[in-house]
């Protein structure tokens, strides 16, 4: 069950736009979250300007040790395209997708 739902409309063609930001205390570095997007669009996680994870599948896990810095979950789509983002407080496992 999602803990947060967001509707996002892309403003520009083929530009990465931030859907969520996340910071985690060093005391809870093991916690992970996930985002699922409908319809699926490319997603990536950025920390300190560097891409640490990227996918075309419409879902991505984030959090973990690198979340002691601010992580940004970004998506790329067409101008005017609307997507629905489900943010979960737990990671998605590959077998849950199939």
Jmol script that loads the backbone (N, CA, C; Angstrom):
load data "model"
ATOM      1  N   UNK A   1       0.843  -1.178   0.000  1.00  0.00           N
ATOM      2  CA  UNK A   1       0.000   0.000   0.000  1.00  0.00           C
ATOM      3  C   UNK A   1       0.890   1.244   0.000  1.00  0.00           C
ATOM      4  N   UNK A   2       0.631   2.173  -0.912  1.00  0.00           N
ATOM      5  CA  UNK A   2       1.462   3.380  -0.973  1.00  0.00           C
ATOM      6  C   UNK A   2       1.261   4.263   0.252  1.00  0.00           C
ATOM      7  N   UNK A   3       2.329   4.938   0.642  1.00  0.00           N
ATOM      8  CA  UNK A   3       2.227   5.870   1.752  1.00  0.00           C
ATOM      9  C   UNK A   3       1.974   7.286   1.255  1.00  0.00           C
ATOM     10  N   UNK A   4       2.221   7.496  -0.046  1.00  0.00           N
ATOM     11  CA  UNK A   4       2.006   8.816  -0.617  1.00  0.00           C
ATOM     12  C   UNK A   4       1.714   8.662  -2.111  1.00  0.00           C
ATOM     13  N   UNK A   5       0.762   9.421  -2.608  1.00  0.00           N
ATOM     14  CA  UNK A   5       0.447   9.445  -4.038  1.00  0.00           C
ATOM     15  C   UNK A   5       0.669  10.856  -4.555  1.00  0.00           C
ATOM     16  N   UNK A   6       1.276  10.958  -5.739  1.00  0.00           N
ATOM     17  CA  UNK A   6       1.492  12.262  -6.359  1.00  0.00           C
ATOM     18  C   UNK A   6       1.119  12.168  -7.827  1.00  0.00           C
ATOM     19  N   UNK A   7       0.547  13.233  -8.342  1.00  0.00           N
ATOM     20  CA  UNK A   7       0.319  13.363  -9.778  1.00  0.00           C
ATOM     21  C   UNK A   7       1.309  14.418 -10.258  1.00  0.00           C
ATOM     22  N   UNK A   8       2.050  14.080 -11.307  1.00  0.00           N
ATOM     23  CA  UNK A   8       3.051  15.011 -11.833  1.00  0.00           C
ATOM     24  C   UNK A   8       2.799  15.228 -13.318  1.00  0.00           C
ATOM     25  N   UNK A   9       2.829  16.490 -13.736  1.00  0.00           N
ATOM     26  CA  UNK A   9       2.719  16.845 -15.150  1.00  0.00           C
ATOM     27  C   UNK A   9       4.064  17.407 -15.592  1.00  0.00           C
ATOM     28  N   UNK A  10       4.649  16.803 -16.601  1.00  0.00           N
ATOM     29  CA  UNK A  10       5.953  17.254 -17.086  1.00  0.00           C
ATOM     30  C   UNK A  10       5.818  18.608 -17.768  1.00  0.00           C
ATOM     31  N   UNK A  11       6.751  19.482 -17.480  1.00  0.00           N
ATOM     32  CA  UNK A  11       6.728  20.837 -18.039  1.00  0.00           C
ATOM     33  C   UNK A  11       7.479  20.946 -19.365  1.00  0.00           C
ATOM     34  N   UNK A  12       8.538  20.156 -19.536  1.00  0.00           N
ATOM     35  CA  UNK A  12       9.360  20.249 -20.738  1.00  0.00           C
ATOM     36  C   UNK A  12       9.629  18.855 -21.291  1.00  0.00           C
ATOM     37  N   UNK A  13       9.855  18.778 -22.602  1.00  0.00           N
ATOM     38  CA  UNK A  13      10.189  17.508 -23.242  1.00  0.00           C
ATOM     39  C   UNK A  13      11.584  17.053 -22.846  1.00  0.00           C
ATOM     40  N   UNK A  14      11.685  15.772 -22.527  1.00  0.00           N
ATOM     41  CA  UNK A  14      12.974  15.107 -22.301  1.00  0.00           C
ATOM     42  C   UNK A  14      13.888  15.774 -21.279  1.00  0.00           C
ATOM     43  N   UNK A  15      13.327  16.397 -20.261  1.00  0.00           N
ATOM     44  CA  UNK A  15      14.117  16.988 -19.173  1.00  0.00           C
ATOM     45  C   UNK A  15      13.823  16.208 -17.898  1.00  0.00           C
ATOM     46  N   UNK A  16      14.866  15.976 -17.088  1.00  0.00           N
ATOM     47  CA  UNK A  16      14.676  15.290 -15.815  1.00  0.00           C
ATOM     48  C   UNK A  16      13.999  16.249 -14.844  1.00  0.00           C
ATOM     49  N   UNK A  17      12.911  15.794 -14.220  1.00  0.00           N
ATOM     50  CA  UNK A  17      12.169  16.600 -13.252  1.00  0.00           C
ATOM     51  C   UNK A  17      12.054  15.819 -11.949  1.00  0.00           C
ATOM     52  N   UNK A  18      12.227  16.510 -10.830  1.00  0.00           N
ATOM     53  CA  UNK A  18      12.227  15.862  -9.513  1.00  0.00           C
ATOM     54  C   UNK A  18      10.809  15.521  -9.068  1.00  0.00           C
ATOM     55  N   UNK A  19      10.620  14.257  -8.669  1.00  0.00           N
ATOM     56  CA  UNK A  19       9.340  13.785  -8.145  1.00  0.00           C
ATOM     57  C   UNK A  19       9.344  13.725  -6.627  1.00  0.00           C
ATOM     58  N   UNK A  20      10.496  13.382  -6.048  1.00  0.00           N
ATOM     59  CA  UNK A  20      10.579  13.219  -4.594  1.00  0.00           C
ATOM     60  C   UNK A  20      12.017  13.470  -4.153  1.00  0.00           C
ATOM     61  N   UNK A  21      12.173  13.984  -2.950  1.00  0.00           N
ATOM     62  CA  UNK A  21      13.491  14.100  -2.336  1.00  0.00           C
ATOM     63  C   UNK A  21      13.445  13.349  -1.014  1.00  0.00           C
ATOM     64  N   UNK A  22      14.596  12.835  -0.608  1.00  0.00           N
ATOM     65  CA  UNK A  22      14.642  12.005   0.590  1.00  0.00           C
ATOM     66  C   UNK A  22      15.965  12.191   1.308  1.00  0.00           C
ATOM     67  N   UNK A  23      15.869  12.342   2.608  1.00  0.00           N
ATOM     68  CA  UNK A  23      17.044  12.388   3.464  1.00  0.00           C
ATOM     69  C   UNK A  23      16.790  11.439   4.612  1.00  0.00           C
ATOM     70  N   UNK A  24      17.817  10.666   4.979  1.00  0.00           N
ATOM     71  CA  UNK A  24      17.685   9.709   6.067  1.00  0.00           C
ATOM     72  C   UNK A  24      18.785   9.941   7.092  1.00  0.00           C
ATOM     73  N   UNK A  25      18.445   9.835   8.331  1.00  0.00           N
ATOM     74  CA  UNK A  25      19.418   9.961   9.412  1.00  0.00           C
ATOM     75  C   UNK A  25      20.472   8.863   9.302  1.00  0.00           C
ATOM     76  N   UNK A  26      21.712   9.164   9.650  1.00  0.00           N
ATOM     77  CA  UNK A  26      22.742   8.113   9.664  1.00  0.00           C
ATOM     78  C   UNK A  26      22.377   6.939  10.580  1.00  0.00           C
ATOM     79  N   UNK A  27      21.481   7.168  11.530  1.00  0.00           N
ATOM     80  CA  UNK A  27      21.067   6.099  12.441  1.00  0.00           C
ATOM     81  C   UNK A  27      20.072   5.125  11.804  1.00  0.00           C
ATOM     82  N   UNK A  28      19.496   5.512  10.666  1.00  0.00           N
ATOM     83  CA  UNK A  28      18.560   4.602   9.986  1.00  0.00           C
ATOM     84  C   UNK A  28      18.972   4.398   8.530  1.00  0.00           C
ATOM     85  N   UNK A  29      20.272   4.227   8.319  1.00  0.00           N
ATOM     86  CA  UNK A  29      20.820   4.112   6.970  1.00  0.00           C
ATOM     87  C   UNK A  29      20.315   2.891   6.203  1.00  0.00           C
ATOM     88  N   UNK A  30      19.758   1.904   6.869  1.00  0.00           N
ATOM     89  CA  UNK A  30      19.306   0.684   6.219  1.00  0.00           C
ATOM     90  C   UNK A  30      17.918   0.847   5.575  1.00  0.00           C
ATOM     91  N   UNK A  31      17.173   1.880   5.956  1.00  0.00           N
ATOM     92  CA  UNK A  31      15.808   2.006   5.440  1.00  0.00           C
ATOM     93  C   UNK A  31      15.811   2.354   3.955  1.00  0.00           C
ATOM     94  N   UNK A  32      14.854   1.786   3.231  1.00  0.00           N
ATOM     95  CA  UNK A  32      14.713   2.034   1.809  1.00  0.00           C
ATOM     96  C   UNK A  32      13.272   2.366   1.482  1.00  0.00           C
ATOM     97  N   UNK A  33      13.087   3.095   0.399  1.00  0.00           N
ATOM     98  CA  UNK A  33      11.781   3.460  -0.124  1.00  0.00           C
ATOM     99  C   UNK A  33      11.737   3.048  -1.590  1.00  0.00           C
ATOM    100  N   UNK A  34      10.578   3.212  -2.206  1.00  0.00           N
ATOM    101  CA  UNK A  34      10.458   2.942  -3.632  1.00  0.00           C
ATOM    102  C   UNK A  34       9.410   3.860  -4.236  1.00  0.00           C
ATOM    103  N   UNK A  35       9.525   4.045  -5.542  1.00  0.00           N
ATOM    104  CA  UNK A  35       8.553   4.813  -6.319  1.00  0.00           C
ATOM    105  C   UNK A  35       8.133   3.953  -7.496  1.00  0.00           C
ATOM    106  N   UNK A  36       6.832   3.913  -7.749  1.00  0.00           N
ATOM    107  CA  UNK A  36       6.269   3.274  -8.945  1.00  0.00           C
ATOM    108  C   UNK A  36       5.533   4.351  -9.725  1.00  0.00           C
ATOM    109  N   UNK A  37       5.726   4.359 -11.035  1.00  0.00           N
ATOM    110  CA  UNK A  37       5.137   5.370 -11.899  1.00  0.00           C
ATOM    111  C   UNK A  37       4.217   4.706 -12.917  1.00  0.00           C
ATOM    112  N   UNK A  38       3.030   5.265 -13.090  1.00  0.00           N
ATOM    113  CA  UNK A  38       2.096   4.827 -14.136  1.00  0.00           C
ATOM    114  C   UNK A  38       1.716   6.027 -14.959  1.00  0.00           C
ATOM    115  N   UNK A  39       1.822   6.003 -16.255  1.00  0.00           N
ATOM    116  CA  UNK A  39       2.478   4.997 -17.061  1.00  0.00           C
ATOM    117  C   UNK A  39       3.987   5.025 -16.832  1.00  0.00           C
ATOM    118  N   UNK A  40       4.683   3.907 -17.056  1.00  0.00           N
ATOM    119  CA  UNK A  40       6.127   3.845 -16.803  1.00  0.00           C
ATOM    120  C   UNK A  40       6.911   4.867 -17.637  1.00  0.00           C
ATOM    121  N   UNK A  41       7.824   5.548 -16.976  1.00  0.00           N
ATOM    122  CA  UNK A  41       8.753   6.490 -17.620  1.00  0.00           C
ATOM    123  C   UNK A  41      10.140   6.236 -17.037  1.00  0.00           C
ATOM    124  N   UNK A  42      11.200   6.724 -17.680  1.00  0.00           N
ATOM    125  CA  UNK A  42      12.548   6.566 -17.124  1.00  0.00           C
ATOM    126  C   UNK A  42      12.666   7.272 -15.768  1.00  0.00           C
ATOM    127  N   UNK A  43      13.341   6.616 -14.840  1.00  0.00           N
ATOM    128  CA  UNK A  43      13.568   7.158 -13.496  1.00  0.00           C
ATOM    129  C   UNK A  43      15.038   7.082 -13.149  1.00  0.00           C
ATOM    130  N   UNK A  44      15.484   7.981 -12.266  1.00  0.00           N
ATOM    131  CA  UNK A  44      16.851   7.916 -11.758  1.00  0.00           C
ATOM    132  C   UNK A  44      16.895   8.517 -10.359  1.00  0.00           C
ATOM    133  N   UNK A  45      17.943   8.125  -9.610  1.00  0.00           N
ATOM    134  CA  UNK A  45      18.200   8.674  -8.274  1.00  0.00           C
ATOM    135  C   UNK A  45      19.510   9.436  -8.352  1.00  0.00           C
ATOM    136  N   UNK A  46      19.497  10.694  -7.881  1.00  0.00           N
ATOM    137  CA  UNK A  46      20.660  11.561  -7.942  1.00  0.00           C
ATOM    138  C   UNK A  46      21.069  11.955  -6.520  1.00  0.00           C
ATOM    139  N   UNK A  47      22.378  11.836  -6.241  1.00  0.00           N
ATOM    140  CA  UNK A  47      22.945  12.252  -4.956  1.00  0.00           C
ATOM    141  C   UNK A  47      24.160  13.122  -5.251  1.00  0.00           C
ATOM    142  N   UNK A  48      24.174  14.319  -4.701  1.00  0.00           N
ATOM    143  CA  UNK A  48      25.281  15.256  -4.902  1.00  0.00           C
ATOM    144  C   UNK A  48      25.626  15.433  -6.385  1.00  0.00           C
ATOM    145  N   UNK A  49      24.609  15.481  -7.237  1.00  0.00           N
ATOM    146  CA  UNK A  49      24.802  15.691  -8.662  1.00  0.00           C
ATOM    147  C   UNK A  49      25.190  14.461  -9.461  1.00  0.00           C
ATOM    148  N   UNK A  50      25.352  13.314  -8.804  1.00  0.00           N
ATOM    149  CA  UNK A  50      25.748  12.082  -9.494  1.00  0.00           C
ATOM    150  C   UNK A  50      24.567  11.110  -9.537  1.00  0.00           C
ATOM    151  N   UNK A  51      24.365  10.483 -10.678  1.00  0.00           N
ATOM    152  CA  UNK A  51      23.318   9.474 -10.830  1.00  0.00           C
ATOM    153  C   UNK A  51      23.821   8.182 -10.191  1.00  0.00           C
ATOM    154  N   UNK A  52      23.076   7.675  -9.193  1.00  0.00           N
ATOM    155  CA  UNK A  52      23.508   6.446  -8.518  1.00  0.00           C
ATOM    156  C   UNK A  52      22.667   5.237  -8.925  1.00  0.00           C
ATOM    157  N   UNK A  53      21.511   5.489  -9.538  1.00  0.00           N
ATOM    158  CA  UNK A  53      20.652   4.400  -9.990  1.00  0.00           C
ATOM    159  C   UNK A  53      19.750   4.939 -11.097  1.00  0.00           C
ATOM    160  N   UNK A  54      19.461   4.085 -12.086  1.00  0.00           N
ATOM    161  CA  UNK A  54      18.631   4.518 -13.208  1.00  0.00           C
ATOM    162  C   UNK A  54      17.880   3.316 -13.763  1.00  0.00           C
ATOM    163  N   UNK A  55      16.651   3.529 -14.230  1.00  0.00           N
ATOM    164  CA  UNK A  55      15.846   2.446 -14.783  1.00  0.00           C
ATOM    165  C   UNK A  55      14.856   2.984 -15.814  1.00  0.00           C
ATOM    166  N   UNK A  56      14.421   2.111 -16.674  1.00  0.00           N
ATOM    167  CA  UNK A  56      13.380   2.426 -17.669  1.00  0.00           C
ATOM    168  C   UNK A  56      12.080   1.695 -17.316  1.00  0.00           C
ATOM    169  N   UNK A  57      12.054   0.957 -16.216  1.00  0.00           N
ATOM    170  CA  UNK A  57      10.955   0.052 -15.891  1.00  0.00           C
ATOM    171  C   UNK A  57       9.768   0.700 -15.193  1.00  0.00           C
ATOM    172  N   UNK A  58       9.865   1.946 -14.770  1.00  0.00           N
ATOM    173  CA  UNK A  58       8.742   2.596 -14.109  1.00  0.00           C
ATOM    174  C   UNK A  58       8.716   2.416 -12.603  1.00  0.00           C
ATOM    175  N   UNK A  59       9.753   1.812 -12.031  1.00  0.00           N
ATOM    176  CA  UNK A  59       9.874   1.722 -10.573  1.00  0.00           C
ATOM    177  C   UNK A  59      11.349   1.768 -10.205  1.00  0.00           C
ATOM    178  N   UNK A  60      11.624   2.289  -9.006  1.00  0.00           N
ATOM    179  CA  UNK A  60      13.010   2.381  -8.546  1.00  0.00           C
ATOM    180  C   UNK A  60      13.027   2.399  -7.025  1.00  0.00           C
ATOM    181  N   UNK A  61      14.040   1.764  -6.447  1.00  0.00           N
ATOM    182  CA  UNK A  61      14.270   1.798  -5.007  1.00  0.00           C
ATOM    183  C   UNK A  61      15.287   2.889  -4.695  1.00  0.00           C
ATOM    184  N   UNK A  62      15.144   3.506  -3.543  1.00  0.00           N
ATOM    185  CA  UNK A  62      16.122   4.504  -3.111  1.00  0.00           C
ATOM    186  C   UNK A  62      16.190   4.505  -1.594  1.00  0.00           C
ATOM    187  N   UNK A  63      17.101   5.265  -1.055  1.00  0.00           N
ATOM    188  CA  UNK A  63      17.366   5.240   0.375  1.00  0.00           C
ATOM    189  C   UNK A  63      18.698   4.564   0.618  1.00  0.00           C
ATOM    190  N   UNK A  64      18.853   3.914   1.751  1.00  0.00           N
ATOM    191  CA  UNK A  64      20.100   3.231   2.059  1.00  0.00           C
ATOM    192  C   UNK A  64      21.170   4.203   2.529  1.00  0.00           C
ATOM    193  N   UNK A  65      22.412   3.766   2.473  1.00  0.00           N
ATOM    194  CA  UNK A  65      23.534   4.534   3.016  1.00  0.00           C
ATOM    195  C   UNK A  65      23.675   5.911   2.368  1.00  0.00           C
ATOM    196  N   UNK A  66      23.490   5.997   1.056  1.00  0.00           N
ATOM    197  CA  UNK A  66      23.680   7.291   0.395  1.00  0.00           C
ATOM    198  C   UNK A  66      22.588   8.301   0.741  1.00  0.00           C
ATOM    199  N   UNK A  67      21.550   7.893   1.453  1.00  0.00           N
ATOM    200  CA  UNK A  67      20.481   8.816   1.844  1.00  0.00           C
ATOM    201  C   UNK A  67      20.887   9.718   3.002  1.00  0.00           C
ATOM    202  N   UNK A  68      22.089   9.539   3.550  1.00  0.00           N
ATOM    203  CA  UNK A  68      22.546  10.506   4.557  1.00  0.00           C
ATOM    204  C   UNK A  68      22.825  11.843   3.875  1.00  0.00           C
ATOM    205  N   UNK A  69      22.927  11.819   2.536  1.00  0.00           N
ATOM    206  CA  UNK A  69      22.914  13.026   1.727  1.00  0.00           C
ATOM    207  C   UNK A  69      21.498  13.101   1.140  1.00  0.00           C
ATOM    208  N   UNK A  70      21.108  14.218   0.608  1.00  0.00           N
ATOM    209  CA  UNK A  70      19.769  14.318   0.030  1.00  0.00           C
ATOM    210  C   UNK A  70      19.738  13.599  -1.312  1.00  0.00           C
ATOM    211  N   UNK A  71      18.773  12.697  -1.444  1.00  0.00           N
ATOM    212  CA  UNK A  71      18.560  11.985  -2.700  1.00  0.00           C
ATOM    213  C   UNK A  71      17.376  12.615  -3.423  1.00  0.00           C
ATOM    214  N   UNK A  72      17.483  12.729  -4.734  1.00  0.00           N
ATOM    215  CA  UNK A  72      16.370  13.199  -5.562  1.00  0.00           C
ATOM    216  C   UNK A  72      15.973  12.084  -6.511  1.00  0.00           C
ATOM    217  N   UNK A  73      14.679  11.778  -6.538  1.00  0.00           N
ATOM    218  CA  UNK A  73      14.157  10.826  -7.508  1.00  0.00           C
ATOM    219  C   UNK A  73      13.602  11.660  -8.655  1.00  0.00           C
ATOM    220  N   UNK A  74      14.134  11.418  -9.854  1.00  0.00           N
ATOM    221  CA  UNK A  74      13.759  12.214 -11.010  1.00  0.00           C
ATOM    222  C   UNK A  74      13.166  11.327 -12.100  1.00  0.00           C
ATOM    223  N   UNK A  75      12.278  11.923 -12.889  1.00  0.00           N
ATOM    224  CA  UNK A  75      11.637  11.228 -14.006  1.00  0.00           C
ATOM    225  C   UNK A  75      11.764  12.090 -15.263  1.00  0.00           C
ATOM    226  N   UNK A  76      11.631  11.425 -16.403  1.00  0.00           N
ATOM    227  CA  UNK A  76      11.717  12.142 -17.681  1.00  0.00           C
ATOM    228  C   UNK A  76      10.533  11.741 -18.548  1.00  0.00           C
ATOM    229  N   UNK A  77       9.855  12.746 -19.124  1.00  0.00           N
ATOM    230  CA  UNK A  77       8.710  12.471 -19.982  1.00  0.00           C
ATOM    231  C   UNK A  77       8.522  13.568 -21.017  1.00  0.00           C
ATOM    232  N   UNK A  78       7.361  13.555 -21.651  1.00  0.00           N
ATOM    233  CA  UNK A  78       7.026  14.564 -22.659  1.00  0.00           C
ATOM    234  C   UNK A  78       6.279  15.727 -22.000  1.00  0.00           C
ATOM    235  N   UNK A  79       6.436  16.919 -22.531  1.00  0.00           N
ATOM    236  CA  UNK A  79       5.724  18.091 -22.002  1.00  0.00           C
ATOM    237  C   UNK A  79       4.217  17.823 -22.023  1.00  0.00           C
ATOM    238  N   UNK A  80       3.561  18.076 -20.900  1.00  0.00           N
ATOM    239  CA  UNK A  80       2.123  17.858 -20.783  1.00  0.00           C
ATOM    240  C   UNK A  80       1.726  16.459 -20.346  1.00  0.00           C
ATOM    241  N   UNK A  81       2.654  15.505 -20.370  1.00  0.00           N
ATOM    242  CA  UNK A  81       2.356  14.130 -19.949  1.00  0.00           C
ATOM    243  C   UNK A  81       2.133  14.097 -18.444  1.00  0.00           C
ATOM    244  N   UNK A  82       1.075  13.418 -18.007  1.00  0.00           N
ATOM    245  CA  UNK A  82       0.783  13.265 -16.580  1.00  0.00           C
ATOM    246  C   UNK A  82       1.099  11.844 -16.150  1.00  0.00           C
ATOM    247  N   UNK A  83       1.729  11.718 -14.988  1.00  0.00           N
ATOM    248  CA  UNK A  83       2.024  10.403 -14.418  1.00  0.00           C
ATOM    249  C   UNK A  83       1.523  10.361 -12.982  1.00  0.00           C
ATOM    250  N   UNK A  84       1.292   9.163 -12.514  1.00  0.00           N
ATOM    251  CA  UNK A  84       0.878   8.935 -11.125  1.00  0.00           C
ATOM    252  C   UNK A  84       2.027   8.244 -10.418  1.00  0.00           C
ATOM    253  N   UNK A  85       2.532   8.851  -9.363  1.00  0.00           N
ATOM    254  CA  UNK A  85       3.651   8.286  -8.606  1.00  0.00           C
ATOM    255  C   UNK A  85       3.138   7.742  -7.277  1.00  0.00           C
ATOM    256  N   UNK A  86       3.428   6.469  -7.028  1.00  0.00           N
ATOM    257  CA  UNK A  86       3.124   5.841  -5.737  1.00  0.00           C
ATOM    258  C   UNK A  86       4.434   5.719  -4.984  1.00  0.00           C
ATOM    259  N   UNK A  87       4.518   6.343  -3.826  1.00  0.00           N
ATOM    260  CA  UNK A  87       5.726   6.292  -3.005  1.00  0.00           C
ATOM    261  C   UNK A  87       5.454   5.348  -1.834  1.00  0.00           C
ATOM    262  N   UNK A  88       6.334   4.349  -1.695  1.00  0.00           N
ATOM    263  CA  UNK A  88       6.186   3.329  -0.657  1.00  0.00           C
ATOM    264  C   UNK A  88       7.341   3.442   0.341  1.00  0.00           C
ATOM    265  N   UNK A  89       7.083   3.115   1.581  1.00  0.00           N
ATOM    266  CA  UNK A  89       8.121   3.140   2.623  1.00  0.00           C
ATOM    267  C   UNK A  89       8.896   1.834   2.699  1.00  0.00           C
ATOM    268  N   UNK A  90       8.894   1.075   1.628  1.00  0.00           N
ATOM    269  CA  UNK A  90       9.653  -0.176   1.567  1.00  0.00           C
ATOM    270  C   UNK A  90      10.110  -0.390   0.126  1.00  0.00           C
ATOM    271  N   UNK A  91      11.184  -1.136  -0.067  1.00  0.00           N
ATOM    272  CA  UNK A  91      11.668  -1.362  -1.436  1.00  0.00           C
ATOM    273  C   UNK A  91      10.753  -2.301  -2.205  1.00  0.00           C
ATOM    274  N   UNK A  92      10.796  -2.188  -3.518  1.00  0.00           N
ATOM    275  CA  UNK A  92      10.092  -3.111  -4.416  1.00  0.00           C
ATOM    276  C   UNK A  92      11.070  -4.227  -4.735  1.00  0.00           C
ATOM    277  N   UNK A  93      10.574  -5.453  -4.730  1.00  0.00           N
ATOM    278  CA  UNK A  93      11.388  -6.597  -5.101  1.00  0.00           C
ATOM    279  C   UNK A  93      10.968  -7.051  -6.495  1.00  0.00           C
ATOM    280  N   UNK A  94      11.920  -7.472  -7.296  1.00  0.00           N
ATOM    281  CA  UNK A  94      11.692  -7.835  -8.705  1.00  0.00           C
ATOM    282  C   UNK A  94      10.506  -8.802  -8.859  1.00  0.00           C
ATOM    283  N   UNK A  95      10.371  -9.783  -7.977  1.00  0.00           N
ATOM    284  CA  UNK A  95       9.300 -10.759  -8.103  1.00  0.00           C
ATOM    285  C   UNK A  95       7.919 -10.139  -7.869  1.00  0.00           C
ATOM    286  N   UNK A  96       7.841  -8.982  -7.178  1.00  0.00           N
ATOM    287  CA  UNK A  96       6.558  -8.317  -6.968  1.00  0.00           C
ATOM    288  C   UNK A  96       6.056  -7.673  -8.252  1.00  0.00           C
ATOM    289  N   UNK A  97       6.941  -7.390  -9.189  1.00  0.00           N
ATOM    290  CA  UNK A  97       6.577  -6.710 -10.424  1.00  0.00           C
ATOM    291  C   UNK A  97       5.979  -7.671 -11.435  1.00  0.00           C
ATOM    292  N   UNK A  98       6.467  -8.878 -11.478  1.00  0.00           N
ATOM    293  CA  UNK A  98       6.035  -9.859 -12.491  1.00  0.00           C
ATOM    294  C   UNK A  98       4.670 -10.394 -12.254  1.00  0.00           C
TER     295      UNK A  98
END
end "model"
wireframe off; spacefill off
backbone 0.3
color backbone group
